[in-house]
Amino acid sequence: MCLPALNHHETYSIEKDRLPEMKMYHEHTVHTSQQEQQTDKEVDERVQAMREAQHDDVEPDEEIAFEG
């Protein structure tokens, strides 16, 4: 729910000090979201590194054999 003529962010900015539970919930949610994004990024980087390492280990003749 927003204050009249304001968006969610503006309403939050105005009301956060008056509603400490809301502020704590928001901060927790933002922190959790950032942790999830960082974890996803690290997983993607690890998958890419593993794919590159696997690709580097494939002999040229084997690579051709798997085409098609």
Secondary structure, 3 states (H helix, E strand, C coil): CCCCCCCHHHHHHHHCCCCHHHHHHHHHHHHHHHHHHHHHHHHHHHHHHHHHHHHHHCCHHHHHHHCC
